[in-house]
């Protein structure tokens, strides 16, 4: 199954862009949010890029279920 970029419905503070992007890139959402805040403070286009992403990236559909890795219990 191919990965698709969506805005997160569950892990969002403003629009879900960082939550969706962190899930897509398989990284911690707090680190990505820090990078976005620093980009907004020190680069003039950081906020504009975030707004464009919020408008362009589709919201995560309701039917997507997060696949949790199977936890195997070892028999002792």
Secondary structure as UniProt FT lines:
FT   HELIX           17..25
FT   HELIX           29..42
FT   TURN            44..45
FT   HELIX           46..56
FT   TURN            62..63
//
